[in-house]
Amino acid sequence: MYTRRTLRRTRTAATLLAVAALLAAGCSSGSTTSTASSAGPAAEVPALKPLPRSTPAALTSYYEQKPRWRDCGVPGFQCATLKAPLDYADPSAGDVRLAVSRKKATGPGKRLGSLLVNPGGPGGSAVGYLQSYAGIGYPAEVRARYDMMAVDPRGVARSEPVECLDGPGMDAYTRTDLTPDDEREADTLVEAFGRFAEGCGADAPRLLRHVSTVEAARDMDIVRAALGDRKLNFVGASYGTFLGATYAGLFPDRAGRLVLDGALDPSLPARRLNMEQTAGFDTAFTAFAKDCVRQSDCPLGGAGTAPETVGKNLKSFFDELDARPIPAGDADGRRLTESLATTGVIAAMYDEGAWQQLREALTSAMKENDGAGLLLLSDSYYEREADGTYTNLMFANAAVNCLDLPPAFASPDEVREALPDFEKASPVFGEGLAWAALNCAYWPVAATGEAQRIEAKGAAPIVVVGTTRDPATPYRWAQALSGQLSSARLLTYEGDGHTAYGRGSRCIDATINAYLLRGTPPTDGKRCS
């Protein structure tokens, strides 16, 4: 069995911090009518406009900052704090403090500048990712030539983190039934969304209006200037691809070597995003199901069992948990509910390396009435610590997503109308993910963003990476983003799991390393396995 620490290390190494699903899913929101076809963005979707090349006088002091590096307490890493305006439209309204960390290039070879990394989310700590993985786990030749860099986006982790609920409150939130059977249960879910939103609003009423992806991308340009780099070099995973693409769209002339791995499609509204992600998880589950029945310890079916039957068996188990949660060996007395079990299964879809752990956890739960394994997977997904506290991952996730796009659904009735489409997209996960998409309807701050094409005309070649059976960022999104970016080169990994760089494909790693080290982008459409 995996321990909690082992699972988290696996998630980090695979850059599995892109949690746009479940309770966070409703926060990647947009209008209720799709403005994009399956082939790509429709003409009526606006394009993100670049900012003027010259720095406004009101921002000069931010761009002229010099980081004061200090020891982080982590061997080999330094930390600093930079400032950005809370409101770019009114820089006099106050500052946001941004946590920055670096590990200097080790050599040999000529230094190529800084390489900023972001693991996704929104809400994943880039500084934590740098210090636990990228700064020590990226290819040695990359770390030799680049100062490895990270900045926690505003509202995330070390950069004035948004907080919404305490540990017990978050425990109650994560076990809330996401498949309400009647009006009373639907009301309970709506109340849970309301309490979560109210907590976020009470914690950071001013900051909550200024944690958008556009603002975070503008912060990255201040960081670039503070580091003394003429252009920004960047590797972003999952949501990090949206952040990197947004940067390129705003500052195309300052975009250096950008790798966007596990791409999002910025032209889609929320309901479409959630629907397509739901289908992505179904694709990943089908791959898991086919693998599971080939194993002797699969609790969902024997050899030759069709994936549809495996899904029905899992859904039946979820229904049993809905009626009767089971013990989970938890010190706080928590039991495994349907919602927690669903989260645990979805967590394992991010990385095929966790499939064995999932089989073992399902076997324990279904045959031994022991939900500890699935609860561990769920806790890892939500970043629940052993002491019952949570990181701010899910809080920041909601805060950013709910600001970037308007809500997917405005009411429970709209969810009910959409249920058939979501359940068609995924018979196993569709119902829960549809209801989860109601979250942002109760957010205390109105969205400031909209679905947009990102073209970044004039930018240097940008590498967009897509995995064919990616659960969280469906492959079609990489195709769509590469079709929008004027200088994109699409690199495809034919395989399972979320993202591709650093996950075992020599072809992918060699191609990206060549781009980062020599500036040689791949041929558009290159495929690896």
Number of C-alpha atoms within 10 A of each C-alpha: 12 16 12 15 10 11 20 17 15 16 21 19 20 23 30 25 29 25 25 26 24 24 27 26 30 30 31 31 33 29 19 16 12 17 19 17 11 11 10 19 23 15 10 10 17 14 17 20 16 18 12 9 11 6 10 9 9 14 16 11 11 20 23 13 17 15 15 10 14 12 12 14 9 10 9 13 19 19 21 17 18 22 20 25 21 22 18 17 9 11 14 12 10 12 16 20 18 23 23 22 26 24 22 20 23 16 15 10 11 10 17 17 20 25 25 25 25 32 30 27 27 32 31 29 26 30 28 20 21 26 24 15 16 25 27 14 13 18 14 13 16 21 23 20 22 24 22 27 29 30 30 27 34 29 30 31 25 21 21 17 21 30 24 24 22 12 16 12 15 21 20 12 19 19 17 22 21 24 21 17 10 8 10 10 15 17 13 15 23 20 15 21 21 18 18 22 23 17 19 23 21 14 15 16 15 13 19 23 19 23 24 24 24 20 20 23 22 20 25 23 20 22 27 20 17 16 19 15 17 13 18 25 23 27 21 26 32 29 30 29 29 26 28 30 31 27 28 28 27 25 24 21 18 21 25 21 23 28 29 32 30 34 32 29 29 24 28 31 26 30 27 23 27 29 22 23 25 31 23 24 26 24 21 25 25 19 18 21 22 18 16 25 20 14 14 10 15 20 21 21 22 15 13 9 15 14 20 14 13 24 21 14 16 20 17 13 17 21 15 15 20 20 10 13 20 21 17 21 15 13 9 11 8 18 20 28 27 26 23 27 28 23 26 25 24 24 24 26 27 27 22 18 17 20 19 19 19 26 22 18 24 27 20 17 24 19 9 10 15 20 26 22 27 30 27 22 29 24 22 19 24 22 18 19 13 10 9 15 16 21 19 23 26 25 26 28 27 29 34 27 29 34 27 24 24 28 29 31 25 17 15 17 10 15 19 12 10 18 18 15 14 25 19 16 21 25 18 25 25 26 24 24 26 31 29 26 28 28 30 33 24 21 24 20 19 17 21 14 17 21 25 21 28 27 25 27 18 16 21 20 21 27 27 28 34 32 28 24 25 27 28 30 32 27 24 21 25 26 24 22 29 27 21 22 23 17 18 26 22 24 28 24 23 16 18 22 26 31 32 27 27 18 17 11 15 13 15 21 18 14 19 24 19 14 19 25 16 11 14 14 22 19 12 15 14 15 17 17 15
